[in-house]
Amino acid sequence: MKVSIYALEKLILEHEATINAAKKQLKDVESGAIHLSAMKLASVENTLEHSSEEYARYKAIYDEIPNTEIEKYKNLQRVQQALAKQSYYKLQKIRIKRKTNIQRNQRLEAMLVIDELPDEIDFEDDQLIEVAELIVKYNIREVVELEELLIVIKGDFHAQLGKLPDDKDLKQFTFLDYYIPIVVLHMHALVDDVKKSIEEYNQIMGNAKKEHQKKVFNGIPKYEDWWISELFKNHQAYFGLFQWKTTIENMCTTDHQKIIWEKVFQSWLLVKKILNNKEENAYDYQLLFDEMLKKYCFVEEELDERELKSMEETVLEITQKEDFTKTLEKHDIHTPYQQWKKEQLEKEVKPAQK
Protein backbone atom coordinates (compact mmCIF):
# COMPACT_ATOMS: atom_id res chain seq x y z
CA MET A 1 0.00 0.00 0.00
CA LYS A 2 2.81 2.46 0.80
CA VAL A 3 4.12 2.28 -2.79
CA SER A 4 0.64 3.02 -4.17
CA ILE A 5 0.17 5.97 -1.83
CA TYR A 6 3.57 7.39 -2.79
CA ALA A 7 2.81 7.00 -6.54
CA LEU A 8 -0.63 8.62 -6.20
CA GLU A 9 0.83 11.59 -4.32
CA LYS A 10 3.48 12.10 -7.01
CA LEU A 11 0.88 11.95 -9.81
CA ILE A 12 -1.42 14.41 -8.02
CA LEU A 13 1.46 16.86 -7.49
CA GLU A 14 2.60 16.58 -11.12
CA HIS A 15 -0.88 17.23 -12.55
CA GLU A 16 -1.41 20.06 -10.06
CA ALA A 17 1.79 21.73 -11.29
CA THR A 18 0.76 21.28 -14.95
CA ILE A 19 -2.70 22.80 -14.25
CA ASN A 20 -1.17 25.85 -12.54
CA ALA A 21 1.31 26.39 -15.38
CA ALA A 22 -1.43 26.14 -18.06
CA LYS A 23 -3.75 28.51 -16.18
CA LYS A 24 -0.94 31.07 -15.88
CA GLN A 25 -0.24 30.90 -19.62
CA LEU A 26 -3.93 31.41 -20.51
CA LYS A 27 -4.15 34.33 -18.07
CA ASP A 28 -1.10 35.96 -19.66
CA VAL A 29 -2.67 35.53 -23.12
CA GLU A 30 -5.90 37.20 -21.95
CA SER A 31 -4.01 40.14 -20.41
CA GLY A 32 -1.87 40.57 -23.54
CA ALA A 33 1.36 39.81 -21.67
CA ILE A 34 2.19 37.03 -24.14
CA HIS A 35 0.98 35.99 -27.62
CA LEU A 36 0.41 32.36 -28.66
CA SER A 37 -0.46 30.91 -32.08
CA ALA A 38 -3.88 29.27 -32.47
CA MET A 39 -2.27 25.81 -32.48
CA LYS A 40 -0.20 26.55 -29.35
CA LEU A 41 -3.22 28.01 -27.58
CA ALA A 42 -5.30 24.92 -28.40
CA SER A 43 -2.48 22.72 -27.07
CA VAL A 44 -2.42 24.60 -23.76
CA GLU A 45 -6.22 24.34 -23.41
CA ASN A 46 -6.11 20.59 -24.15
CA THR A 47 -3.33 20.12 -21.60
CA LEU A 48 -5.34 21.98 -18.98
CA GLU A 49 -8.45 19.88 -19.68
CA HIS A 50 -6.55 16.56 -19.64
CA SER A 51 -4.58 17.34 -16.46
CA SER A 52 -7.72 18.56 -14.70
CA GLU A 53 -9.49 15.28 -15.48
CA GLU A 54 -6.47 13.19 -14.41
CA TYR A 55 -6.01 15.25 -11.22
CA ALA A 56 -9.69 14.74 -10.30
CA ARG A 57 -9.48 11.00 -11.02
CA TYR A 58 -6.31 10.35 -8.96
CA LYS A 59 -7.48 12.63 -6.15
CA ALA A 60 -10.73 10.69 -5.90
CA ILE A 61 -8.81 7.42 -5.60
CA TYR A 62 -6.46 8.93 -2.98
CA ASP A 63 -9.37 10.28 -0.95
CA GLU A 64 -10.93 6.81 -0.81
CA ILE A 65 -7.88 5.34 0.90
CA PRO A 66 -8.58 4.98 4.67
CA ASN A 67 -6.93 7.71 6.73
CA THR A 68 -5.30 5.07 8.91
CA GLU A 69 -3.39 3.72 5.91
CA ILE A 70 -2.25 7.21 4.85
CA GLU A 71 -1.21 8.13 8.40
CA LYS A 72 0.67 4.83 8.69
CA TYR A 73 2.50 5.61 5.46
CA LYS A 74 3.20 9.19 6.56
CA ASN A 75 4.70 7.97 9.82
CA LEU A 76 6.88 5.49 7.96
CA GLN A 77 7.93 8.23 5.56
CA ARG A 78 8.86 10.55 8.45
CA VAL A 79 10.96 7.83 10.07
CA GLN A 80 12.75 7.12 6.78
CA GLN A 81 13.42 10.82 6.22
CA ALA A 82 14.71 11.21 9.77
CA LEU A 83 17.05 8.23 9.35
CA ALA A 84 18.28 9.52 5.98
CA LYS A 85 18.88 12.99 7.48
CA GLN A 86 20.65 11.52 10.49
CA SER A 87 22.88 9.46 8.22
CA TYR A 88 23.58 12.50 6.00
CA TYR A 89 24.74 14.70 8.85
CA LYS A 90 26.49 11.85 10.65
CA LEU A 91 28.70 11.29 7.61
CA GLN A 92 29.10 15.01 6.87
CA LYS A 93 32.55 15.29 8.45
CA ILE A 94 33.81 12.36 6.37
CA ARG A 95 32.49 13.94 3.15
CA ILE A 96 34.05 17.32 3.99
CA LYS A 97 37.41 15.66 4.78
CA ARG A 98 37.41 13.94 1.37
CA LYS A 99 36.66 17.11 -0.59
CA THR A 100 39.82 18.06 -2.48
CA ASN A 101 38.47 21.26 -4.03
CA ILE A 102 38.54 23.26 -0.78
CA GLN A 103 41.55 24.51 1.20
CA ARG A 104 42.77 22.73 4.33
CA ASN A 105 41.99 25.68 6.64
CA GLN A 106 38.44 25.85 5.21
CA ARG A 107 37.97 22.11 5.86
CA LEU A 108 39.15 22.53 9.45
CA GLU A 109 36.84 25.51 9.92
CA ALA A 110 33.92 23.48 8.53
CA MET A 111 34.67 20.75 11.11
CA LEU A 112 34.61 23.34 13.90
CA VAL A 113 31.28 24.71 12.66
CA ILE A 114 29.77 21.18 12.69
CA ASP A 115 30.93 20.68 16.30
CA GLU A 116 29.55 24.06 17.39
CA LEU A 117 26.07 23.74 15.84
CA PRO A 118 23.18 22.97 18.20
CA ASP A 119 21.56 19.54 17.66
CA GLU A 120 18.45 21.07 16.11
CA ILE A 121 20.38 23.06 13.45
CA ASP A 122 22.11 21.56 10.41
CA PHE A 123 23.77 22.92 7.27
CA GLU A 124 23.85 21.29 3.86
CA ASP A 125 27.40 20.56 2.62
CA ASP A 126 27.47 23.53 0.24
CA GLN A 127 26.12 25.88 2.93
CA LEU A 128 28.67 24.58 5.42
CA ILE A 129 31.57 25.18 3.00
CA GLU A 130 30.29 28.68 2.21
CA VAL A 131 30.13 29.56 5.92
CA ALA A 132 33.65 28.15 6.47
CA GLU A 133 35.03 30.18 3.53
CA LEU A 134 33.52 33.36 4.97
CA ILE A 135 34.95 32.68 8.44
CA VAL A 136 38.44 32.12 6.98
CA LYS A 137 38.22 35.10 4.60
CA TYR A 138 37.39 37.62 7.32
CA ASN A 139 39.21 35.84 10.16
CA ILE A 140 35.90 35.92 12.03
CA ARG A 141 36.73 33.21 14.56
CA GLU A 142 39.85 34.98 15.82
CA VAL A 143 38.09 38.36 15.89
CA VAL A 144 35.19 36.94 17.91
CA GLU A 145 37.53 35.09 20.28
CA LEU A 146 39.62 38.24 20.86
CA GLU A 147 36.51 40.34 21.36
CA GLU A 148 35.25 37.88 23.98
CA LEU A 149 38.67 37.80 25.66
CA LEU A 150 38.80 41.64 25.74
CA ILE A 151 35.46 41.65 27.59
CA VAL A 152 36.90 39.17 30.13
CA ILE A 153 40.14 41.19 30.55
CA LYS A 154 38.22 44.46 30.94
CA GLY A 155 35.91 42.93 33.52
CA ASP A 156 38.81 41.45 35.47
CA PHE A 157 40.88 44.65 35.33
CA HIS A 158 38.07 47.00 36.38
CA ALA A 159 37.00 44.65 39.18
CA GLN A 160 40.54 44.76 40.61
CA LEU A 161 40.81 48.48 39.90
CA GLY A 162 37.82 49.15 42.11
CA LYS A 163 39.75 47.67 45.07
CA LEU A 164 42.68 50.11 44.72
CA PRO A 165 43.02 53.28 46.83
CA ASP A 166 41.48 56.35 45.17
CA ASP A 167 44.64 58.20 44.11
CA LYS A 168 43.93 61.74 42.88
CA ASP A 169 47.39 61.91 41.31
CA LEU A 170 46.45 59.18 38.81
CA LYS A 171 43.14 60.69 37.75
CA GLN A 172 44.89 62.71 35.06
CA PHE A 173 45.76 59.34 33.45
CA THR A 174 42.23 57.88 33.44
CA PHE A 175 42.78 56.90 29.79
CA LEU A 176 44.98 54.08 31.18
CA ASP A 177 41.86 52.46 32.66
CA TYR A 178 40.70 51.80 29.08
CA TYR A 179 44.11 51.53 27.42
CA ILE A 180 45.64 48.84 29.65
CA PRO A 181 43.09 46.05 28.84
CA ILE A 182 43.79 46.64 25.12
CA VAL A 183 47.57 46.48 25.68
CA VAL A 184 47.12 43.21 27.62
CA LEU A 185 44.94 41.79 24.83
CA HIS A 186 47.47 42.71 22.12
CA MET A 187 50.33 41.21 24.13
CA HIS A 188 48.29 38.03 24.68
CA ALA A 189 47.48 37.74 20.96
CA LEU A 190 51.14 38.17 19.98
CA VAL A 191 52.51 35.65 22.51
CA ASP A 192 49.83 33.13 21.52
CA ASP A 193 50.54 33.62 17.80
CA VAL A 194 54.30 33.21 18.25
CA LYS A 195 53.76 30.01 20.24
CA LYS A 196 51.40 28.59 17.57
CA SER A 197 53.80 29.51 14.75
CA ILE A 198 56.64 27.61 16.42
CA GLU A 199 54.41 24.57 16.96
CA GLU A 200 53.24 24.67 13.31
CA TYR A 201 56.84 24.96 12.07
CA ASN A 202 57.91 21.89 14.04
CA GLN A 203 54.86 19.94 12.84
CA ILE A 204 55.39 20.85 9.16
CA MET A 205 59.11 20.01 9.26
CA GLY A 206 58.36 16.79 11.14
CA ASN A 207 55.70 15.71 8.63
CA ALA A 208 58.07 16.49 5.75
CA LYS A 209 60.70 14.34 7.51
CA LYS A 210 63.32 17.01 6.91
CA GLU A 211 66.34 17.45 9.12
CA HIS A 212 65.85 20.59 11.17
CA GLN A 213 66.64 22.06 14.53
CA LYS A 214 63.46 21.84 16.56
CA LYS A 215 62.31 25.20 17.85
CA VAL A 216 61.25 25.38 21.48
CA PHE A 217 58.98 28.01 23.01
CA ASN A 218 60.16 28.54 26.58
CA GLY A 219 57.98 31.57 27.18
CA ILE A 220 58.76 35.28 27.14
CA PRO A 221 61.97 36.25 28.99
CA LYS A 222 61.51 38.32 32.13
CA TYR A 223 62.08 42.09 32.06
CA GLU A 224 63.71 44.17 34.81
CA ASP A 225 62.21 47.27 36.35
CA TRP A 226 65.45 49.27 36.49
CA TRP A 227 65.56 49.32 32.69
CA ILE A 228 62.44 51.52 32.77
CA SER A 229 63.28 53.46 35.91
CA GLU A 230 66.72 54.51 34.59
CA LEU A 231 65.84 54.59 30.89
CA PHE A 232 66.83 58.19 30.19
CA LYS A 233 69.51 58.37 32.86
CA ASN A 234 71.65 55.31 32.24
CA HIS A 235 72.62 53.93 28.82
CA GLN A 236 72.97 50.44 30.33
CA ALA A 237 69.24 50.53 31.15
CA TYR A 238 68.56 51.28 27.50
CA PHE A 239 70.74 48.37 26.34
CA GLY A 240 69.07 45.98 28.81
CA LEU A 241 65.65 46.95 27.46
CA PHE A 242 66.94 46.81 23.89
CA GLN A 243 68.34 43.31 24.44
CA TRP A 244 65.01 42.12 25.89
CA LYS A 245 63.09 43.61 22.97
CA THR A 246 65.48 42.04 20.43
CA THR A 247 65.26 38.60 22.07
CA ILE A 248 61.46 38.61 21.72
CA GLU A 249 61.71 39.96 18.16
CA ASN A 250 63.94 37.00 17.28
CA MET A 251 61.24 34.67 18.58
CA CYS A 252 58.82 36.06 15.97
CA THR A 253 58.68 33.84 12.88
CA THR A 254 57.01 36.29 10.48
CA ASP A 255 57.48 39.93 9.49
CA HIS A 256 53.88 40.58 10.55
CA GLN A 257 54.62 39.34 14.08
CA LYS A 258 57.69 41.60 14.25
CA ILE A 259 55.64 44.64 13.24
CA ILE A 260 53.00 43.79 15.86
CA TRP A 261 55.68 43.28 18.52
CA GLU A 262 57.13 46.74 17.74
CA LYS A 263 53.72 48.33 18.37
CA VAL A 264 52.96 46.22 21.46
CA PHE A 265 56.38 47.00 22.93
CA GLN A 266 55.86 50.74 22.49
CA SER A 267 52.42 50.56 24.14
CA TRP A 268 53.74 48.47 27.04
CA LEU A 269 56.70 50.83 27.56
CA LEU A 270 54.43 53.90 27.48
CA VAL A 271 52.27 52.52 30.31
CA LYS A 272 55.27 51.35 32.35
CA LYS A 273 57.05 54.69 31.98
CA ILE A 274 53.99 56.74 32.98
CA LEU A 275 53.40 54.62 36.08
CA ASN A 276 57.10 54.41 36.94
CA ASN A 277 57.40 58.19 36.91
CA LYS A 278 54.59 58.41 39.47
CA GLU A 279 56.74 56.32 41.83
CA GLU A 280 54.97 55.13 45.04
CA ASN A 281 51.74 56.92 44.07
CA ALA A 282 51.25 54.35 41.31
CA TYR A 283 52.72 51.22 42.91
CA ASP A 284 49.31 49.58 43.44
CA TYR A 285 48.21 50.46 39.93
CA GLN A 286 51.46 49.27 38.36
CA LEU A 287 51.29 46.00 40.31
CA LEU A 288 47.79 45.42 38.89
CA PHE A 289 49.11 46.01 35.34
CA ASP A 290 51.97 43.56 35.97
CA GLU A 291 49.58 40.93 37.34
CA MET A 292 47.30 41.25 34.30
CA LEU A 293 50.29 40.71 31.97
CA LYS A 294 51.41 37.69 33.99
CA LYS A 295 47.91 36.19 34.07
CA TYR A 296 46.95 36.64 30.41
CA CYS A 297 50.30 36.88 28.60
CA PHE A 298 52.81 35.02 30.82
CA VAL A 299 54.97 38.16 30.76
CA GLU A 300 56.49 39.02 34.12
CA GLU A 301 59.22 40.94 35.88
CA GLU A 302 62.44 39.36 37.12
CA LEU A 303 62.57 39.43 40.95
CA ASP A 304 65.26 36.82 41.65
CA GLU A 305 68.33 38.59 43.03
CA ARG A 306 70.84 36.25 41.35
CA GLU A 307 69.18 36.69 37.96
CA LEU A 308 69.12 40.46 38.41
CA LYS A 309 72.86 40.51 39.15
CA SER A 310 73.58 38.18 36.25
CA MET A 311 71.65 40.35 33.79
CA GLU A 312 73.37 43.48 35.08
CA GLU A 313 76.74 41.89 34.28
CA THR A 314 75.49 40.81 30.85
CA VAL A 315 74.29 44.33 30.06
CA LEU A 316 77.64 45.72 31.19
CA GLU A 317 79.46 43.37 28.81
CA ILE A 318 77.17 44.41 25.94
CA THR A 319 77.76 48.11 26.50
CA GLN A 320 81.54 47.61 26.70
CA LYS A 321 81.56 45.81 23.35
CA GLU A 322 79.08 48.16 21.65
CA ASP A 323 80.42 50.45 18.94
CA PHE A 324 78.73 53.79 19.57
CA THR A 325 79.96 55.18 16.25
CA LYS A 326 77.57 52.91 14.35
CA THR A 327 74.19 54.18 13.22
CA LEU A 328 71.04 52.39 12.17
CA GLU A 329 71.25 50.82 8.72
CA LYS A 330 68.33 52.96 7.55
CA HIS A 331 69.30 55.96 9.67
CA ASP A 332 67.96 59.27 8.44
CA ILE A 333 68.07 62.59 10.28
CA HIS A 334 64.90 63.55 8.40
CA THR A 335 61.81 61.82 9.79
CA PRO A 336 58.46 61.73 7.91
CA TYR A 337 56.85 63.87 10.63
CA GLN A 338 59.67 66.41 10.52
CA GLN A 339 59.32 66.73 6.74
CA TRP A 340 55.54 67.17 7.02
CA LYS A 341 55.94 69.73 9.82
CA LYS A 342 58.36 71.81 7.75
CA GLU A 343 55.95 71.80 4.81
CA GLN A 344 53.07 72.96 7.03
CA LEU A 345 55.15 75.77 8.53
CA GLU A 346 56.28 76.88 5.07
CA LYS A 347 52.65 77.04 3.92
CA GLU A 348 51.84 79.28 6.89
CA VAL A 349 54.79 81.61 6.16
CA LYS A 350 53.97 82.17 2.45
CA PRO A 351 50.48 83.70 2.97
CA ALA A 352 51.88 85.91 5.72
CA GLN A 353 54.59 87.25 3.36
CA LYS A 354 51.98 88.19 0.73
C-alpha positions as CSV (number, residue, x, y, z in Angstrom):
1,M,0.0,0.0,0.0
2,K,2.8,2.5,0.8
3,V,4.1,2.3,-2.8
4,S,0.6,3.0,-4.2
5,I,0.2,6.0,-1.8
6,Y,3.6,7.4,-2.8
7,A,2.8,7.0,-6.5
8,L,-0.6,8.6,-6.2
9,E,0.8,11.6,-4.3
10,K,3.5,12.1,-7.0
11,L,0.9,12.0,-9.8
12,I,-1.4,14.4,-8.0
13,L,1.5,16.9,-7.5
14,E,2.6,16.6,-11.1
15,H,-0.9,17.2,-12.5
16,E,-1.4,20.1,-10.1
17,A,1.8,21.7,-11.3
18,T,0.8,21.3,-15.0
19,I,-2.7,22.8,-14.3
20,N,-1.2,25.8,-12.5
21,A,1.3,26.4,-15.4
22,A,-1.4,26.1,-18.1
23,K,-3.7,28.5,-16.2
24,K,-0.9,31.1,-15.9
25,Q,-0.2,30.9,-19.6
26,L,-3.9,31.4,-20.5
27,K,-4.2,34.3,-18.1
28,D,-1.1,36.0,-19.7
29,V,-2.7,35.5,-23.1
30,E,-5.9,37.2,-22.0
31,S,-4.0,40.1,-20.4
32,G,-1.9,40.6,-23.5
33,A,1.4,39.8,-21.7
34,I,2.2,37.0,-24.1
35,H,1.0,36.0,-27.6
36,L,0.4,32.4,-28.7
37,S,-0.5,30.9,-32.1
38,A,-3.9,29.3,-32.5
39,M,-2.3,25.8,-32.5
40,K,-0.2,26.5,-29.3
41,L,-3.2,28.0,-27.6
42,A,-5.3,24.9,-28.4
43,S,-2.5,22.7,-27.1
44,V,-2.4,24.6,-23.8
45,E,-6.2,24.3,-23.4
46,N,-6.1,20.6,-24.2
47,T,-3.3,20.1,-21.6
48,L,-5.3,22.0,-19.0
49,E,-8.4,19.9,-19.7
50,H,-6.5,16.6,-19.6
51,S,-4.6,17.3,-16.5
52,S,-7.7,18.6,-14.7
53,E,-9.5,15.3,-15.5
54,E,-6.5,13.2,-14.4
55,Y,-6.0,15.2,-11.2
56,A,-9.7,14.7,-10.3
57,R,-9.5,11.0,-11.0
58,Y,-6.3,10.4,-9.0
59,K,-7.5,12.6,-6.2
60,A,-10.7,10.7,-5.9
61,I,-8.8,7.4,-5.6
62,Y,-6.5,8.9,-3.0
63,D,-9.4,10.3,-0.9
64,E,-10.9,6.8,-0.8
65,I,-7.9,5.3,0.9
66,P,-8.6,5.0,4.7
67,N,-6.9,7.7,6.7
68,T,-5.3,5.1,8.9
69,E,-3.4,3.7,5.9
70,I,-2.3,7.2,4.9
71,E,-1.2,8.1,8.4
72,K,0.7,4.8,8.7
73,Y,2.5,5.6,5.5
74,K,3.2,9.2,6.6
75,N,4.7,8.0,9.8
76,L,6.9,5.5,8.0
77,Q,7.9,8.2,5.6
78,R,8.9,10.6,8.5
79,V,11.0,7.8,10.1
80,Q,12.8,7.1,6.8
81,Q,13.4,10.8,6.2
82,A,14.7,11.2,9.8
83,L,17.0,8.2,9.4
84,A,18.3,9.5,6.0
85,K,18.9,13.0,7.5
86,Q,20.6,11.5,10.5
87,S,22.9,9.5,8.2
88,Y,23.6,12.5,6.0
89,Y,24.7,14.7,8.9
90,K,26.5,11.8,10.6
91,L,28.7,11.3,7.6
92,Q,29.1,15.0,6.9
93,K,32.5,15.3,8.5
94,I,33.8,12.4,6.4
95,R,32.5,13.9,3.1
96,I,34.1,17.3,4.0
97,K,37.4,15.7,4.8
98,R,37.4,13.9,1.4
99,K,36.7,17.1,-0.6
100,T,39.8,18.1,-2.5
101,N,38.5,21.3,-4.0
102,I,38.5,23.3,-0.8
103,Q,41.5,24.5,1.2
104,R,42.8,22.7,4.3
105,N,42.0,25.7,6.6
106,Q,38.4,25.8,5.2
107,R,38.0,22.1,5.9
108,L,39.2,22.5,9.5
109,E,36.8,25.5,9.9
110,A,33.9,23.5,8.5
111,M,34.7,20.8,11.1
112,L,34.6,23.3,13.9
113,V,31.3,24.7,12.7
114,I,29.8,21.2,12.7
115,D,30.9,20.7,16.3
116,E,29.6,24.1,17.4
117,L,26.1,23.7,15.8
118,P,23.2,23.0,18.2
119,D,21.6,19.5,17.7
120,E,18.5,21.1,16.1
121,I,20.4,23.1,13.4
122,D,22.1,21.6,10.4
123,F,23.8,22.9,7.3
124,E,23.8,21.3,3.9
125,D,27.4,20.6,2.6
126,D,27.5,23.5,0.2
127,Q,26.1,25.9,2.9
128,L,28.7,24.6,5.4
129,I,31.6,25.2,3.0
130,E,30.3,28.7,2.2
131,V,30.1,29.6,5.9
132,A,33.6,28.1,6.5
133,E,35.0,30.2,3.5
134,L,33.5,33.4,5.0
135,I,35.0,32.7,8.4
136,V,38.4,32.1,7.0
137,K,38.2,35.1,4.6
138,Y,37.4,37.6,7.3
139,N,39.2,35.8,10.2
140,I,35.9,35.9,12.0
141,R,36.7,33.2,14.6
142,E,39.8,35.0,15.8
143,V,38.1,38.4,15.9
144,V,35.2,36.9,17.9
145,E,37.5,35.1,20.3
146,L,39.6,38.2,20.9
147,E,36.5,40.3,21.4
148,E,35.3,37.9,24.0
149,L,38.7,37.8,25.7
150,L,38.8,41.6,25.7
151,I,35.5,41.6,27.6
152,V,36.9,39.2,30.1
153,I,40.1,41.2,30.6
154,K,38.2,44.5,30.9
155,G,35.9,42.9,33.5
156,D,38.8,41.5,35.5
157,F,40.9,44.7,35.3
158,H,38.1,47.0,36.4
159,A,37.0,44.7,39.2
160,Q,40.5,44.8,40.6
161,L,40.8,48.5,39.9
162,G,37.8,49.1,42.1
163,K,39.7,47.7,45.1
164,L,42.7,50.1,44.7
165,P,43.0,53.3,46.8
166,D,41.5,56.4,45.2
167,D,44.6,58.2,44.1
168,K,43.9,61.7,42.9
169,D,47.4,61.9,41.3
170,L,46.4,59.2,38.8
171,K,43.1,60.7,37.8
172,Q,44.9,62.7,35.1
173,F,45.8,59.3,33.4
174,T,42.2,57.9,33.4
175,F,42.8,56.9,29.8
176,L,45.0,54.1,31.2
177,D,41.9,52.5,32.7
178,Y,40.7,51.8,29.1
179,Y,44.1,51.5,27.4
180,I,45.6,48.8,29.6
181,P,43.1,46.0,28.8
182,I,43.8,46.6,25.1
183,V,47.6,46.5,25.7
184,V,47.1,43.2,27.6
185,L,44.9,41.8,24.8
186,H,47.5,42.7,22.1
187,M,50.3,41.2,24.1
188,H,48.3,38.0,24.7
189,A,47.5,37.7,21.0
190,L,51.1,38.2,20.0
191,V,52.5,35.7,22.5
192,D,49.8,33.1,21.5
193,D,50.5,33.6,17.8
194,V,54.3,33.2,18.2
195,K,53.8,30.0,20.2
196,K,51.4,28.6,17.6
197,S,53.8,29.5,14.7
198,I,56.6,27.6,16.4
199,E,54.4,24.6,17.0
200,E,53.2,24.7,13.3
201,Y,56.8,25.0,12.1
202,N,57.9,21.9,14.0
203,Q,54.9,19.9,12.8
204,I,55.4,20.9,9.2
205,M,59.1,20.0,9.3
206,G,58.4,16.8,11.1
207,N,55.7,15.7,8.6
208,A,58.1,16.5,5.8
209,K,60.7,14.3,7.5
210,K,63.3,17.0,6.9
211,E,66.3,17.5,9.1
212,H,65.9,20.6,11.2
213,Q,66.6,22.1,14.5
214,K,63.5,21.8,16.6
215,K,62.3,25.2,17.9
216,V,61.2,25.4,21.5
217,F,59.0,28.0,23.0
218,N,60.2,28.5,26.6
219,G,58.0,31.6,27.2
220,I,58.8,35.3,27.1
221,P,62.0,36.2,29.0
222,K,61.5,38.3,32.1
223,Y,62.1,42.1,32.1
224,E,63.7,44.2,34.8
225,D,62.2,47.3,36.3
226,W,65.4,49.3,36.5
227,W,65.6,49.3,32.7
228,I,62.4,51.5,32.8
229,S,63.3,53.5,35.9
230,E,66.7,54.5,34.6
231,L,65.8,54.6,30.9
232,F,66.8,58.2,30.2
233,K,69.5,58.4,32.9
234,N,71.7,55.3,32.2
235,H,72.6,53.9,28.8
236,Q,73.0,50.4,30.3
237,A,69.2,50.5,31.2
238,Y,68.6,51.3,27.5
239,F,70.7,48.4,26.3
240,G,69.1,46.0,28.8
241,L,65.7,46.9,27.5
242,F,66.9,46.8,23.9
243,Q,68.3,43.3,24.4
244,W,65.0,42.1,25.9
245,K,63.1,43.6,23.0
246,T,65.5,42.0,20.4
247,T,65.3,38.6,22.1
248,I,61.5,38.6,21.7
249,E,61.7,40.0,18.2
250,N,63.9,37.0,17.3
251,M,61.2,34.7,18.6
252,C,58.8,36.1,16.0
253,T,58.7,33.8,12.9
254,T,57.0,36.3,10.5
255,D,57.5,39.9,9.5
256,H,53.9,40.6,10.6
257,Q,54.6,39.3,14.1
258,K,57.7,41.6,14.3
259,I,55.6,44.6,13.2
260,I,53.0,43.8,15.9
261,W,55.7,43.3,18.5
262,E,57.1,46.7,17.7
263,K,53.7,48.3,18.4
264,V,53.0,46.2,21.5
265,F,56.4,47.0,22.9
266,Q,55.9,50.7,22.5
267,S,52.4,50.6,24.1
268,W,53.7,48.5,27.0
269,L,56.7,50.8,27.6
270,L,54.4,53.9,27.5
271,V,52.3,52.5,30.3
272,K,55.3,51.3,32.3
273,K,57.0,54.7,32.0
274,I,54.0,56.7,33.0
275,L,53.4,54.6,36.1
276,N,57.1,54.4,36.9
277,N,57.4,58.2,36.9
278,K,54.6,58.4,39.5
279,E,56.7,56.3,41.8
280,E,55.0,55.1,45.0
281,N,51.7,56.9,44.1
282,A,51.3,54.4,41.3
283,Y,52.7,51.2,42.9
284,D,49.3,49.6,43.4
285,Y,48.2,50.5,39.9
286,Q,51.5,49.3,38.4
287,L,51.3,46.0,40.3
288,L,47.8,45.4,38.9
289,F,49.1,46.0,35.3
290,D,52.0,43.6,36.0
291,E,49.6,40.9,37.3
292,M,47.3,41.3,34.3
293,L,50.3,40.7,32.0
294,K,51.4,37.7,34.0
295,K,47.9,36.2,34.1
296,Y,46.9,36.6,30.4
297,C,50.3,36.9,28.6
298,F,52.8,35.0,30.8
299,V,55.0,38.2,30.8
300,E,56.5,39.0,34.1
301,E,59.2,40.9,35.9
302,E,62.4,39.4,37.1
303,L,62.6,39.4,41.0
304,D,65.3,36.8,41.6
305,E,68.3,38.6,43.0
306,R,70.8,36.2,41.3
307,E,69.2,36.7,38.0
308,L,69.1,40.5,38.4
309,K,72.9,40.5,39.2
310,S,73.6,38.2,36.3
311,M,71.6,40.3,33.8
312,E,73.4,43.5,35.1
313,E,76.7,41.9,34.3
314,T,75.5,40.8,30.8
315,V,74.3,44.3,30.1
316,L,77.6,45.7,31.2
317,E,79.5,43.4,28.8
318,I,77.2,44.4,25.9
319,T,77.8,48.1,26.5
320,Q,81.5,47.6,26.7
321,K,81.6,45.8,23.4
322,E,79.1,48.2,21.7
323,D,80.4,50.5,18.9
324,F,78.7,53.8,19.6
325,T,80.0,55.2,16.3
326,K,77.6,52.9,14.3
327,T,74.2,54.2,13.2
328,L,71.0,52.4,12.2
329,E,71.3,50.8,8.7
330,K,68.3,53.0,7.6
331,H,69.3,56.0,9.7
332,D,68.0,59.3,8.4
333,I,68.1,62.6,10.3
334,H,64.9,63.6,8.4
335,T,61.8,61.8,9.8
336,P,58.5,61.7,7.9
337,Y,56.9,63.9,10.6
338,Q,59.7,66.4,10.5
339,Q,59.3,66.7,6.7
340,W,55.5,67.2,7.0
341,K,55.9,69.7,9.8
342,K,58.4,71.8,7.8
343,E,55.9,71.8,4.8
344,Q,53.1,73.0,7.0
345,L,55.2,75.8,8.5
346,E,56.3,76.9,5.1
347,K,52.6,77.0,3.9
348,E,51.8,79.3,6.9
349,V,54.8,81.6,6.2
350,K,54.0,82.2,2.5
351,P,50.5,83.7,3.0
352,A,51.9,85.9,5.7
353,Q,54.6,87.3,3.4
354,K,52.0,88.2,0.7
